[in-house]
Amino acid sequence: MTMRTREQLQARYDLTGRVAIITGGSRGIGRAIAETYAAAGASVVVASRKGDACVRVANEIEAAGGRAIAVPTHAGHVEELEALVQTTVEQLGGVDIVVNNAANALGLPIGSITPEAWDKSYSVNLKGPLFLFQYALPSLLKSEHAAVVNVISAGAFTHATYVSMYCSAKAAMVTMTRAMASEFAAAGIRVNALAPGTTDTDMVRNNDEASQQGMVNAQLIKRMGTPEELADAALYLASDASSFMTGQVLTVDGGMTTP
């Protein structure tokens, strides 16, 4: 057996010719994933609630030499997720990669959770990813490189104090990821989850300074991760580099959940 060449190794991460949908793709980790996939050769679909932000990111990707379209989508509205897939297929010819990254980080202490808050949290964090996967299934089944990346949270493996709705929905996505992987492995669809730790995003920066520092202190690596560091991991999960991996959680959390 001869040693692989640099070109052969790089080819394992090449997404040329593939189409990727990224929800929550206009900022933070989602934007970094969209930019990284485009740099790796994929045609990317930037989807988030804010249409102007989607267009801006797609335009910047195109200006940098990549291929991208913007499809404003609320990840908690299943009819919009169906339209997202339809638009992607119509404009780009199919779907090879789905990244369920959009999230609702609504936090309330137990005792104060309302049915409305529960529905708002779970519609984006659990229901949306499942239905986007289902709507994309016909295209994924046709793909020779079908991969799904469910972005969860390292918080799913913690006590989730005051963020029980968010973290419990993300924990449920671990089970959903395994079920998706199990039910569709024979059809050639790989499904994995990515669990970020404290990352320098708007979601984290919206907390007060003390809370942010507490999240950093909970990690062995005493800093926030960058969206690009998480995007690197998402590239691995979507590319042929992880071709023997499915039904797993890749935890990139600075050591937050290390025993």
C-alpha positions in Angstrom: 0.0 0.0 0.0 1.5 3.3 -1.1 1.1 6.5 0.9 -1.6 8.8 -0.3 -0.7 12.0 -2.1 -1.6 15.5 -1.0 -4.0 15.6 -4.0 -5.7 12.4 -2.9 -6.1 13.6 0.6 -7.5 17.0 -0.5 -10.0 15.2 -2.8 -11.5 13.6 0.3 -12.7 17.0 1.4 -13.8 18.2 -2.0 -17.5 19.0 -2.4 -17.4 20.0 -6.0 -20.7 19.2 -7.8 -22.7 18.8 -4.5 -25.6 20.9 -3.3 -25.8 21.9 0.4 -28.7 23.4 2.3 -27.6 25.2 5.4 -30.4 26.5 7.8 -29.4 29.4 10.0 -26.9 30.1 7.3 -26.7 33.9 7.4 -24.6 34.2 10.6 -22.4 32.5 13.1 -21.7 28.8 12.7 -24.1 28.5 9.8 -22.5 31.2 7.8 -19.1 29.8 8.4 -20.3 26.4 7.2 -21.8 27.9 4.1 -18.6 29.8 3.3 -16.5 26.7 4.0 -18.6 24.4 1.8 -18.6 26.9 -1.0 -14.8 27.1 -0.8 -14.7 23.3 -1.0 -16.7 23.5 -4.2 -20.3 23.0 -3.2 -23.2 25.0 -4.4 -24.8 26.3 -1.1 -28.3 27.4 -0.2 -28.2 30.0 2.5 -31.5 29.8 4.5 -32.6 31.8 7.5 -35.5 33.9 8.7 -34.0 37.2 7.5 -34.1 37.5 3.8 -31.8 40.4 3.5 -29.1 38.7 5.5 -29.4 35.6 3.4 -29.0 37.6 0.2 -26.0 39.4 1.6 -24.2 36.2 2.5 -25.0 34.5 -0.8 -23.8 37.6 -2.7 -20.5 37.6 -0.7 -20.0 33.9 -1.4 -20.6 34.5 -5.2 -18.2 37.5 -5.1 -15.5 35.3 -3.7 -15.9 32.9 -6.5 -18.3 30.4 -5.0 -21.9 29.5 -5.9 -24.8 30.3 -3.6 -28.4 31.2 -3.6 -30.5 32.7 -0.8 -33.8 31.2 0.3 -35.4 32.9 3.3 -36.9 30.2 5.5 -38.2 30.0 9.0 -36.9 26.6 10.3 -39.9 26.2 12.5 -42.5 26.5 9.7 -42.7 23.2 7.9 -44.4 24.6 4.8 -41.4 26.9 4.3 -39.0 24.0 4.7 -40.9 22.2 1.9 -40.6 25.3 -0.3 -36.9 25.5 0.6 -36.2 22.0 -0.8 -38.4 22.7 -3.8 -36.6 25.9 -4.7 -33.2 24.2 -4.2 -34.1 21.3 -6.5 -35.5 23.7 -9.1 -32.5 26.0 -9.1 -29.6 23.7 -8.4 -30.9 20.3 -9.5 -31.0 18.4 -6.2 -29.8 18.1 -2.6 -26.7 16.2 -1.5 -26.1 17.7 1.9 -28.4 19.0 4.6 -27.1 21.0 7.6 -29.7 21.5 10.3 -28.1 24.4 12.0 -30.9 26.9 12.8 -31.7 27.0 16.5 -33.9 28.8 19.0 -32.0 29.3 22.3 -35.0 30.5 24.3 -34.2 29.9 28.0 -36.7 29.8 30.9 -36.4 28.3 34.4 -38.5 25.3 35.0 -41.6 26.5 36.7 -41.9 29.4 34.2 -42.1 27.4 31.0 -45.3 28.1 29.0 -46.8 25.9 26.3 -46.1 28.7 23.8 -42.5 28.8 24.7 -42.2 25.1 24.5 -43.7 25.0 21.0 -41.5 27.9 19.9 -38.4 26.1 21.1 -39.2 22.6 19.8 -40.6 23.7 16.5 -37.1 25.0 15.4 -34.8 22.8 17.4 -36.5 19.4 16.8 -39.5 19.5 14.5 -37.8 21.6 11.8 -34.8 19.4 11.4 -36.9 16.2 11.1 -39.2 17.7 8.4 -36.4 19.3 6.4 -34.8 15.9 6.3 -38.0 14.3 5.2 -38.6 16.8 2.5 -35.1 16.4 1.2 -35.2 12.6 1.3 -36.2 12.1 -2.4 -33.1 14.1 -3.5 -30.8 12.6 -0.9 -31.8 9.1 -2.0 -30.6 10.0 -5.5 -27.3 11.4 -4.4 -24.1 9.4 -4.4 -22.7 11.5 -1.6 -25.7 12.1 0.7 -24.8 13.5 4.1 -26.8 15.2 6.9 -25.2 17.2 9.6 -27.5 18.0 12.6 -25.9 20.8 14.6 -26.8 20.2 18.3 -25.0 21.5 21.3 -22.6 20.2 23.9 -25.3 21.5 26.3 -27.3 18.4 25.5 -24.8 16.5 27.7 -24.9 18.9 30.7 -27.4 19.7 33.4 -28.9 22.4 31.2 -29.7 24.8 34.0 -32.3 27.4 32.8 -32.0 26.2 29.2 -33.8 22.9 29.6 -36.0 23.4 26.5 -33.1 24.1 24.2 -30.9 21.4 25.6 -33.5 18.7 25.8 -34.5 19.4 22.2 -30.9 19.1 21.2 -30.6 15.8 23.2 -33.6 14.5 21.3 -31.8 15.4 18.1 -29.1 12.9 19.2 -31.7 10.2 19.2 -33.2 11.5 15.9 -29.7 11.5 14.3 -29.2 7.9 15.3 -32.6 6.9 14.0 -32.1 8.7 10.7 -28.7 7.0 10.3 -30.0 3.6 11.1 -33.1 3.8 8.9 -31.2 5.1 5.8 -27.7 3.6 6.1 -28.6 0.9 3.6 -29.8 3.7 1.2 -26.4 5.4 1.3 -27.4 8.4 3.5 -25.0 9.2 6.3 -26.3 11.2 9.2 -24.2 12.6 12.0 -24.5 15.4 14.6 -22.0 18.2 15.5 -22.0 19.3 19.1 -20.4 22.8 19.5 -19.2 24.1 22.9 -19.1 27.8 23.6 -18.6 29.5 20.3 -18.2 33.2 19.4 -21.6 33.8 17.9 -24.5 36.2 18.4 -26.3 33.5 20.4 -23.5 33.4 23.0 -22.8 37.2 22.9 -26.4 37.9 23.7 -25.7 36.7 27.2 -24.3 39.0 29.9 -20.5 39.1 30.4 -20.6 36.9 33.6 -22.6 34.2 31.8 -20.2 34.3 28.8 -17.2 33.9 31.1 -19.0 31.1 33.0 -19.4 29.2 29.7 -15.8 29.7 28.8 -14.7 28.6 32.3 -16.6 25.4 31.9 -14.2 24.3 29.1 -10.7 22.9 29.4 -9.6 25.3 26.6 -10.3 28.6 28.2 -11.6 30.5 25.2 -14.6 30.5 22.8 -14.3 28.5 19.7 -14.6 30.3 16.4 -17.3 29.6 13.9 -14.6 28.5 11.4 -13.4 25.8 13.8 -16.9 24.4 13.9 -17.2 24.7 10.1 -14.0 22.6 9.7 -15.7 19.8 11.7 -18.9 20.2 9.6 -16.8 19.9 6.4 -15.4 16.6 7.7 -18.9 15.3 8.4 -20.3 16.3 5.0 -17.3 15.1 2.9 -16.0 11.8 1.9 -13.3 12.1 4.6 -16.0 10.8 7.0 -17.3 8.1 4.7 -17.2 5.4 7.4 -19.0 7.5 10.0 -22.8 7.6 10.6 -25.1 7.9 13.6 -22.4 9.6 15.7 -21.9 12.9 17.5 -18.7 14.8 16.9 -18.2 17.0 20.0 -16.1 20.1 19.4 -16.5 21.8 22.7 -13.1 22.9 24.0 -13.3 20.1 26.6 -16.6 21.2 28.1 -18.0 17.7 28.4 -14.7 15.9 29.2 -15.3 13.7 32.3 
